[in-house]
Amino acid sequence: MLEAIFSWVFETWYNAFLALFIFFNLLYWSVTGAGILVFRYLVRRRGLTKVANHHLYAGQVTKEIWQSMRSILVFSLQGIMIQQGLEQGWFRISYELNWWVFPQIIVLFFWNELHFYAVHALLHTRFMMRHIHKVHHHSKEPTVYSTFSFHWIEAFLLGTVIVFPLLVFPFQALAILSLPVMSLIINLLGHCNYDFFSGHAPEHILKFSYRHSMHHKKGKGNLGFLLPWLDKIFNTSVKNIS
């Protein structure tokens, strides 16, 4: 069934565009909606608290949603590139389904970490920060709606995360589908502005939500996605976090 779905999606460029537009919208709204319900429950029952409180600027959520829709449009247009790559034989997808899907998901998880760090570091160069990444950083206090709130160029750069894996190895279709799903969930947790593990030090692996909120607060440092290791290696951790 999965092969039949992928075959239809990538049969034509307009199928690819339409299918990915629907897919990313469903993903964005379902994960965001579920996140809001879970966070409200944790606030009420577990005393979950905000990381930082800068107060939202006027119209922030509406603006973040519109910018997220623009990013989804960019991701959908990139689907045309994937469709053409598959048609020309540049990209490969496996439709087998066996236990190898689990190590493939792990590989894609670590690739996502490397790709995000590299793109994020590029976005924090002077020119890119001034003209591109400032759109995302306009949200000093991030929200669950900030996950795709990018300049269209940033959306394009982040959307290339799937290109290299498709070029080098025929990953299973389910593993490929897991990449945007786990990426958005981690992105949601990173932008929700809640401190889930307040008892741990900032560099602890579980403090990724706190670290990214501090990234928005200070506008620099903590360039990693979920893991703190690349920030430690390249000395880009935010110092003296408070």
C-alpha positions as CSV (number, residue, x, y, z in Angstrom):
1,M,0.0,0.0,0.0
2,L,2.8,2.4,0.9
3,E,4.4,1.7,-2.5
4,A,1.1,2.5,-4.3
5,I,0.8,5.8,-2.4
6,F,4.4,6.8,-3.2
7,S,3.9,5.8,-6.8
8,W,0.8,8.0,-7.1
9,V,2.4,10.9,-5.3
10,F,5.5,10.9,-7.4
11,E,3.9,10.0,-10.7
12,T,3.6,13.6,-11.8
13,W,5.0,17.0,-10.6
14,Y,1.5,18.3,-9.7
15,N,0.7,15.1,-7.8
16,A,3.9,15.6,-5.8
17,F,3.1,19.3,-5.1
18,L,-0.5,18.7,-4.0
19,A,0.2,15.6,-1.9
20,L,3.1,17.3,0.0
21,F,1.0,20.4,0.5
22,I,-1.7,18.3,2.1
23,F,0.7,16.2,4.0
24,F,2.7,19.1,5.6
25,N,-0.6,20.9,6.5
26,L,-1.9,17.8,8.2
27,L,1.4,17.3,10.0
28,Y,1.6,21.0,11.1
29,W,-1.9,21.3,12.4
30,S,-2.2,17.9,14.0
31,V,1.1,18.0,15.8
32,T,0.5,21.7,16.9
33,G,-3.0,20.9,18.1
34,A,-1.9,17.8,20.0
35,G,1.0,19.8,21.5
36,I,-1.3,22.5,22.8
37,L,-3.6,20.0,24.5
38,V,-0.7,18.1,26.1
39,F,1.0,21.3,27.3
40,R,-2.2,22.6,28.8
41,Y,-2.6,19.3,30.6
42,L,1.0,19.4,31.9
43,V,0.6,23.0,33.1
44,R,-2.6,22.2,34.9
45,R,-1.6,18.8,36.4
46,R,2.1,18.8,36.6
47,G,2.9,22.5,37.1
48,L,4.8,22.9,33.8
49,T,6.2,26.4,33.6
50,K,7.4,28.7,30.8
51,V,11.1,29.1,30.2
52,A,11.0,32.9,29.5
53,N,8.3,35.5,29.3
54,H,8.9,38.3,26.8
55,H,5.2,38.6,26.0
56,L,4.0,38.0,22.5
57,Y,4.1,40.9,20.1
58,A,0.8,42.1,18.6
59,G,-0.4,39.7,16.0
60,Q,2.5,37.2,16.6
61,V,0.6,34.0,16.3
62,T,-1.3,35.1,13.1
63,K,2.0,36.1,11.5
64,E,3.7,32.8,12.5
65,I,0.9,30.8,11.0
66,W,1.0,32.8,7.7
67,Q,4.8,32.4,7.5
68,S,4.4,28.7,8.3
69,M,2.0,28.3,5.4
70,R,4.5,30.0,3.2
71,S,7.2,27.5,4.3
72,I,4.8,24.6,3.6
73,L,4.3,26.0,0.1
74,V,8.1,25.9,-0.3
75,F,8.3,22.4,1.0
76,S,5.6,21.4,-1.4
77,L,7.5,22.9,-4.4
78,Q,10.6,21.0,-3.3
79,G,8.4,17.9,-3.8
80,I,8.6,18.6,-7.5
81,M,12.4,18.4,-7.3
82,I,12.1,15.0,-5.5
83,Q,9.6,13.8,-8.2
84,Q,12.0,14.8,-11.0
85,G,14.9,13.2,-9.2
86,L,13.0,9.9,-8.8
87,E,11.9,10.0,-12.5
88,Q,15.5,10.7,-13.7
89,G,16.9,8.0,-11.4
90,W,18.9,10.4,-9.3
91,F,17.0,9.5,-6.1
92,R,16.2,6.0,-4.8
93,I,13.5,4.7,-2.4
94,S,13.1,1.2,-1.1
95,Y,9.6,-0.2,-0.6
96,E,10.7,-3.1,1.6
97,L,9.4,-3.1,5.1
98,N,11.6,-5.0,7.6
99,W,13.6,-4.4,10.8
100,W,16.2,-2.3,8.9
101,V,13.8,0.6,9.1
102,F,14.8,1.2,12.7
103,P,18.5,1.8,12.1
104,Q,17.6,3.8,9.1
105,I,15.4,6.1,11.2
106,I,18.3,6.5,13.7
107,V,20.6,7.4,10.8
108,L,18.2,10.0,9.5
109,F,17.8,11.4,13.0
110,F,21.5,12.0,13.3
111,W,21.7,13.3,9.8
112,N,18.9,15.8,10.6
113,E,20.9,17.0,13.6
114,L,24.0,17.6,11.4
115,H,22.0,19.2,8.6
116,F,20.2,21.5,10.9
117,Y,23.3,22.6,12.7
118,A,25.1,23.4,9.5
119,V,22.1,25.3,8.0
120,H,21.5,27.1,11.3
121,A,25.2,28.2,11.6
122,L,25.0,29.5,8.0
123,L,21.8,31.4,8.9
124,H,23.6,33.1,11.8
125,T,26.3,34.6,9.6
126,R,25.9,38.4,9.5
127,F,24.3,38.7,6.1
128,M,21.9,35.8,6.5
129,M,20.9,36.8,10.0
130,R,20.2,40.4,8.9
131,H,18.2,39.5,5.8
132,I,16.9,36.0,6.2
133,H,16.9,34.4,9.7
134,K,15.6,37.6,11.4
135,V,12.1,36.5,10.2
136,H,12.3,33.5,12.5
137,H,13.9,35.5,15.3
138,H,11.3,38.1,15.3
139,S,9.6,35.7,17.8
140,K,11.6,36.5,20.9
141,E,9.3,34.3,22.8
142,P,8.6,31.3,20.5
143,T,5.3,29.5,20.4
144,V,4.0,26.2,19.1
145,Y,3.2,28.0,15.8
146,S,6.8,29.1,15.4
147,T,7.9,25.7,14.0
148,F,7.7,26.6,10.3
149,S,7.8,30.4,10.7
150,F,10.6,31.1,8.3
151,H,11.7,33.3,5.5
152,W,11.2,31.3,2.3
153,I,14.9,30.9,1.7
154,E,15.4,29.5,5.2
155,A,12.5,27.1,4.5
156,F,14.2,26.0,1.2
157,L,17.5,25.4,3.0
158,L,15.9,23.4,5.8
159,G,13.8,21.4,3.3
160,T,16.9,20.1,1.5
161,V,17.5,17.7,4.5
162,I,16.0,14.8,2.5
163,V,18.0,15.4,-0.7
164,F,21.4,13.9,0.4
165,P,19.9,10.7,1.9
166,L,17.9,10.0,-1.3
167,L,21.0,10.5,-3.4
168,V,23.3,8.1,-1.4
169,F,21.1,5.2,-0.3
170,P,17.6,3.7,-1.0
171,F,16.1,4.3,2.4
172,Q,12.8,2.6,3.1
173,A,9.7,4.7,2.5
174,L,8.6,4.5,6.1
175,A,12.0,5.8,7.3
176,I,11.8,8.7,4.9
177,L,8.3,9.5,6.2
178,S,9.6,9.5,9.7
179,L,12.0,12.3,9.0
180,P,9.5,15.2,8.7
181,V,7.4,13.7,11.5
182,M,10.2,13.5,14.1
183,S,11.6,16.8,12.9
184,L,8.4,18.7,13.4
185,I,7.8,17.0,16.8
186,I,11.2,18.0,18.0
187,N,10.8,21.4,16.5
188,L,7.5,21.8,18.4
189,L,9.1,20.8,21.7
190,G,12.0,23.2,21.0
191,H,9.7,26.2,20.3
192,C,6.9,25.6,22.9
193,N,8.9,27.7,25.5
194,Y,8.3,25.2,28.3
195,D,11.0,23.8,30.6
196,F,10.2,20.1,30.8
197,F,13.3,19.2,33.0
198,S,13.8,22.2,35.2
199,G,16.0,20.2,37.6
200,H,18.7,19.5,35.0
201,A,21.7,21.7,34.0
202,P,21.3,23.6,30.7
203,E,23.8,21.3,28.9
204,H,21.8,18.2,29.8
205,I,20.5,16.3,26.8
206,L,16.9,16.6,27.9
207,K,17.1,20.4,28.2
208,F,16.7,21.0,24.4
209,S,13.5,23.0,24.8
210,Y,15.2,25.3,27.4
211,R,18.3,25.7,25.2
212,H,16.3,26.7,22.1
213,S,14.2,29.2,24.1
214,M,17.5,30.7,25.3
215,H,18.6,30.8,21.7
216,H,15.6,33.0,20.8
217,K,16.0,35.1,23.9
218,K,19.7,35.9,23.2
219,G,19.6,35.7,19.4
220,K,22.7,33.5,19.2
221,G,24.3,30.3,20.3
222,N,22.7,26.9,21.0
223,L,22.6,26.2,17.3
224,G,21.9,22.5,17.7
225,F,18.5,20.9,17.1
226,L,17.9,18.5,20.0
227,L,21.4,17.2,21.0
228,P,23.9,19.6,22.7
229,W,27.0,17.8,21.3
230,L,27.7,19.9,18.2
231,D,27.4,23.1,20.2
232,K,30.0,21.7,22.6
233,I,32.3,20.6,19.8
234,F,32.1,23.9,18.0
235,N,31.9,26.1,21.1
236,T,28.5,27.6,20.2
237,S,26.7,27.0,23.5
238,V,25.1,30.0,25.0
239,K,27.2,31.1,28.0
240,N,25.9,32.2,31.4
241,I,22.3,31.2,30.7
242,S,19.8,32.7,33.2
